């Protein structure tokens, strides 16, 4: 009797483990075109095409996409929202989870995000969506390295039919370990925790300014790690672990040292967060969602040119 009970427990445990492995098809934050090709038939896989319309209005998804991919453009599908007057924020939990569920993504799905792969700023749409899944507690997510550019370069098939997924339930729970608030940034400044500004150097130095930020400059004491250094636009590939490690050291970050990445609205910051947290492996990295748009909105908070 005791043997039968033990056997049942072991069998159940193995079934659970197998199920978990089946849901998370890989633990790699970046997958290549070959991996995606070999996994397209897996029922657990949901491919999300986050490409926005081109400047001329052309729809890249309609022109051709990874077979079965669901279209959810970064700028228009509801990935970000204005919250309390701050643009580009994570939408309320019930809103973003419904958006994800409507794409056919359940808590058992492994998501692969496909940007165009043009440059670091455009690729930032994928890293921001990736961070969104992670901050909701959904770890089964990857990005196609190099995006659609890499897919086409590898001879990947292009489909033109529109995927129409059935809406499913998706539940999320915020992981505060990945999300920094203004209060967290204030505390970090007081405690000497490093703040990493992922914007271009001109904005960090106060020589240029985003229209959504009240004044030019950066949070005093922050270090600048330009997001463009983390993506090779010519080769359409994200920086290697070694490159990210070198960039991390260049801003004075020790291995696994606590830090908070920010930019103007948490877009470029997601590129830096992805590099430090997911590629280098520093799990003590948070992202300040409100970034400079929120920080500088209050004149009482200090802003100065970076150096």
C-alpha positions as CSV (number, residue, x, y, z in Angstrom):
1,X,0.0,0.0,0.0
2,X,2.8,2.4,1.0
3,X,4.7,1.4,-2.2
4,X,1.7,2.1,-4.3
5,X,1.2,5.5,-2.8
6,X,4.9,6.4,-3.3
7,X,4.7,5.2,-6.9
8,X,1.6,7.4,-7.5
9,X,3.4,10.4,-6.0
10,X,6.5,9.8,-8.2
11,X,4.3,9.3,-11.3
12,X,2.4,12.5,-10.6
13,X,5.7,14.4,-10.1
14,X,7.1,13.2,-13.3
15,X,4.0,14.1,-15.2
16,X,4.1,17.6,-13.7
17,X,7.7,18.0,-14.6
18,X,7.1,16.8,-18.2
19,X,4.2,19.2,-18.5
20,X,6.3,22.1,-17.3
21,X,9.1,21.2,-19.8
22,X,6.5,20.9,-22.6
23,X,5.1,24.4,-21.8
24,X,8.5,26.1,-21.7
25,X,10.1,25.0,-24.9
26,X,13.4,26.7,-24.1
27,X,14.9,28.7,-21.3
28,X,16.9,30.9,-23.8
29,X,15.8,34.5,-24.0
30,X,16.9,34.6,-27.7
31,X,16.1,32.0,-30.3
32,X,17.4,31.8,-33.8
33,X,15.5,31.2,-37.1
34,X,16.5,27.5,-37.1
35,X,15.0,26.9,-33.6
36,X,11.8,28.7,-34.6
37,X,11.5,26.6,-37.8
38,X,11.9,23.4,-35.9
39,X,9.3,24.4,-33.3
40,X,6.6,25.9,-35.5
41,X,4.4,22.9,-35.3
42,X,4.4,22.8,-31.5
43,X,0.9,23.4,-30.0
44,X,2.4,25.2,-27.0
45,X,4.1,27.8,-29.2
46,X,2.5,31.2,-29.9
47,X,4.4,33.6,-32.2
48,X,3.6,37.2,-31.8
49,X,4.6,39.7,-34.5
50,X,5.0,43.1,-32.9
51,X,6.1,45.0,-36.0
52,X,4.4,48.4,-36.5
53,X,3.3,49.9,-39.8
54,X,6.1,51.4,-41.9
55,X,6.5,55.2,-42.3
56,X,4.7,55.0,-45.6
57,X,1.8,53.2,-43.9
58,X,2.6,49.7,-45.3
59,X,1.7,46.8,-43.1
60,X,4.7,44.4,-42.8
61,X,2.6,41.7,-41.4
62,X,0.3,41.7,-44.5
63,X,3.4,41.6,-46.7
64,X,4.7,38.4,-45.1
65,X,5.2,36.9,-41.6
66,X,6.2,33.8,-39.8
67,X,3.5,31.2,-40.5
68,X,0.9,31.2,-37.8
69,X,2.2,34.4,-36.2
70,X,-0.4,36.6,-34.5
71,X,-0.2,40.3,-35.3
72,X,0.0,42.6,-32.3
73,X,1.8,45.8,-33.3
74,X,3.9,47.3,-30.5
75,X,2.5,50.8,-30.8
76,X,-1.2,50.0,-31.3
77,X,-2.1,46.6,-29.7
78,X,-2.3,47.8,-26.1
79,X,1.2,46.9,-24.8
80,X,1.5,50.3,-23.2
81,X,-0.8,52.9,-21.8
82,X,-0.9,56.4,-20.3
83,X,-1.3,55.9,-16.5
84,X,-1.7,58.9,-14.2
85,X,-0.5,61.2,-16.9
86,X,2.7,59.3,-17.6
87,X,2.9,57.9,-21.2
88,X,4.1,54.4,-22.1
89,X,3.4,52.7,-18.9
90,X,2.5,49.0,-18.2
91,X,-1.3,49.0,-18.5
92,X,-3.5,48.0,-15.5
93,X,-3.2,44.2,-14.7
94,X,-6.7,43.3,-15.8
95,X,-6.2,45.2,-19.1
96,X,-2.9,43.8,-20.1
97,X,-3.8,40.2,-19.2
98,X,-7.0,40.5,-21.3
99,X,-4.9,41.9,-24.2
100,X,-2.5,38.9,-24.0
101,X,-5.3,36.3,-23.6
102,X,-7.1,37.8,-26.7
103,X,-3.9,36.9,-28.7
104,X,-4.5,33.2,-27.8
105,X,-1.7,33.2,-25.2
106,X,-2.5,31.1,-22.1
107,X,-0.4,30.4,-19.1
108,X,0.7,27.2,-20.8
109,X,2.0,28.9,-23.9
110,X,5.6,29.5,-24.9
111,X,5.7,32.9,-26.6
112,X,8.2,34.0,-29.2
113,X,8.2,37.7,-30.1
114,X,9.1,38.8,-33.6
115,X,10.2,42.4,-34.3
116,X,11.6,43.6,-37.6
117,X,15.1,43.7,-36.3
118,X,16.0,47.1,-37.8
119,X,18.0,48.6,-35.0
120,X,18.1,48.7,-31.2
121,X,15.3,51.2,-30.9
122,X,12.9,49.1,-33.0
123,X,14.1,45.9,-31.4
124,X,13.2,47.6,-28.1
125,X,9.6,46.9,-28.9
126,X,10.4,43.2,-28.5
127,X,12.4,43.6,-25.3
128,X,9.6,45.8,-23.8
129,X,7.0,43.1,-24.6
130,X,9.3,40.4,-23.3
131,X,9.7,42.4,-20.0
132,X,5.9,42.7,-19.9
133,X,5.5,38.9,-19.9
134,X,8.3,38.5,-17.4
135,X,6.9,41.2,-15.0
136,X,3.5,39.4,-15.2
137,X,5.2,36.2,-14.0
138,X,5.2,34.4,-17.4
139,X,8.7,33.1,-17.9
140,X,8.0,31.0,-21.1
141,X,8.9,33.8,-23.5
142,X,11.8,34.4,-26.0
143,X,12.6,36.8,-28.8
144,X,13.6,35.9,-32.3
145,X,17.1,37.3,-32.5
146,X,17.3,39.6,-35.5
147,X,13.6,39.5,-35.9
148,X,11.9,39.2,-39.3
149,X,15.2,40.2,-41.0
150,X,16.9,37.2,-39.6
151,X,13.9,35.0,-40.5
152,X,14.0,36.0,-44.1
153,X,17.8,35.9,-44.3
154,X,17.6,32.2,-43.2
155,X,15.1,31.4,-45.9
156,X,12.1,31.2,-43.5
157,X,8.7,30.7,-45.1
158,X,6.5,33.8,-45.3
159,X,2.7,33.6,-44.9
160,X,0.2,36.3,-45.8
161,X,-2.9,34.8,-44.2
162,X,-4.2,36.6,-41.1
163,X,-4.0,34.4,-37.9
164,X,-7.2,34.7,-35.9
165,X,-6.6,33.2,-32.5
166,X,-9.4,32.2,-30.1
167,X,-9.3,34.3,-26.9
168,X,-8.2,32.3,-23.9
169,X,-7.7,33.1,-20.2
170,X,-4.3,34.5,-19.2
171,X,-3.5,35.2,-15.5
172,X,-0.7,37.4,-14.4
173,X,0.8,38.6,-11.1
174,X,3.2,41.4,-10.9
175,X,6.8,40.5,-10.0
176,X,8.0,43.6,-8.1
177,X,11.6,42.3,-8.3
178,X,11.6,43.4,-12.0
179,X,9.6,46.7,-11.7
180,X,11.0,49.9,-10.2
181,X,8.8,52.7,-9.1
182,X,9.7,56.3,-8.4
183,X,9.9,55.5,-4.7
184,X,12.4,52.7,-5.6
185,X,14.5,55.1,-7.5
186,X,14.5,57.6,-4.6
187,X,15.5,54.8,-2.3
188,X,18.2,53.6,-4.7
189,X,19.7,57.1,-4.8
190,X,19.8,57.3,-1.0
191,X,21.4,53.8,-0.7
192,X,23.9,54.2,-3.6
193,X,22.3,51.6,-5.9
194,X,23.4,52.3,-9.5
195,X,21.0,53.9,-11.9
196,X,21.6,53.1,-15.6
197,X,20.4,55.6,-18.2
198,X,19.8,53.7,-21.5
199,X,19.2,56.8,-23.6
200,X,21.5,58.3,-26.3
201,X,24.4,60.3,-24.8
202,X,23.0,63.6,-26.0
203,X,19.9,63.1,-23.9
204,X,21.9,61.8,-20.9
205,X,24.2,65.0,-21.1
206,X,21.1,67.3,-21.4
207,X,22.0,68.3,-24.9
208,X,18.8,66.9,-26.3
209,X,15.4,66.1,-24.8
210,X,12.4,63.9,-25.5
211,X,9.2,65.8,-25.9
212,X,7.5,63.7,-23.2
213,X,10.1,64.8,-20.6
214,X,9.7,68.2,-18.9
215,X,13.4,69.2,-18.7
216,X,16.6,68.0,-20.2
217,X,19.2,66.0,-18.2
218,X,19.3,62.8,-16.2
219,X,18.8,61.6,-12.6
220,X,21.9,62.8,-10.7
221,X,24.5,60.1,-10.1
222,X,23.3,57.8,-13.0
223,X,25.6,56.2,-15.5
224,X,25.0,56.1,-19.3
225,X,24.8,52.8,-21.2
226,X,23.4,53.7,-24.6
227,X,20.9,51.1,-25.8
228,X,22.3,51.2,-29.3
229,X,25.5,49.5,-28.1
230,X,23.5,46.4,-27.3
231,X,22.3,45.6,-30.8
232,X,24.2,45.2,-34.1
233,X,22.0,46.8,-36.7
234,X,24.2,45.6,-39.5
235,X,24.2,41.9,-38.5
236,X,20.7,42.0,-37.0
237,X,21.7,40.4,-33.7
238,X,21.7,41.3,-30.1
239,X,25.0,41.7,-28.2
240,X,26.7,38.6,-26.9
241,X,27.0,37.9,-23.2
242,X,30.7,38.9,-23.3
243,X,29.9,42.2,-25.0
244,X,27.1,43.0,-22.5
245,X,29.5,42.1,-19.6
246,X,32.1,44.5,-21.0
247,X,29.5,47.3,-21.3
248,X,28.2,46.5,-17.8
249,X,31.8,46.9,-16.4
250,X,32.2,50.1,-18.3
251,X,29.5,51.8,-16.2
252,X,30.9,50.4,-13.0
253,X,28.5,47.5,-12.4
254,X,30.0,44.6,-10.5
255,X,28.8,41.0,-11.1
256,X,25.1,40.7,-10.0
257,X,25.2,44.2,-8.5
258,X,21.8,45.8,-7.9
259,X,20.8,48.4,-10.5
260,X,17.8,50.1,-12.1
261,X,17.6,50.8,-15.8
262,X,15.6,53.8,-17.1
263,X,15.2,56.0,-20.2
264,X,12.4,58.3,-21.1
265,X,9.4,56.0,-21.0
266,X,10.8,52.5,-20.3
267,X,11.3,51.6,-23.9
268,X,15.1,51.9,-24.4
269,X,15.5,50.9,-20.8
270,X,14.0,47.6,-21.7
271,X,16.9,47.0,-24.1
272,X,19.4,47.6,-21.3
273,X,17.3,45.6,-18.8
274,X,17.2,42.7,-21.3
275,X,20.9,42.8,-21.9
276,X,21.9,43.0,-18.2
277,X,19.2,40.7,-16.8
278,X,18.6,38.1,-19.5
279,X,21.8,38.0,-21.5
280,X,24.5,38.7,-18.9
281,X,22.4,37.1,-16.2
282,X,22.2,39.9,-13.6
283,X,18.9,39.1,-11.9
284,X,19.3,42.1,-9.6
285,X,18.3,44.4,-12.5
286,X,15.0,46.3,-12.3
287,X,13.4,48.6,-14.9
288,X,11.9,52.0,-14.0
289,X,8.7,51.9,-16.0
290,X,7.9,55.7,-15.7
291,X,11.5,56.7,-16.3
292,X,12.3,60.3,-17.0
293,X,8.8,61.2,-18.1
294,X,7.6,60.4,-14.6
295,X,10.7,61.4,-12.6
296,X,11.1,64.9,-14.2
297,X,7.3,65.6,-14.1
298,X,7.8,66.8,-10.5
299,X,10.0,69.9,-10.3
300,X,11.0,68.9,-6.8
301,X,12.9,65.9,-8.1
302,X,16.5,66.7,-9.2
303,X,17.6,66.6,-12.9
304,X,21.0,67.5,-14.1
305,X,23.3,67.0,-17.1
306,X,25.1,63.6,-17.0
307,X,28.8,63.3,-17.2
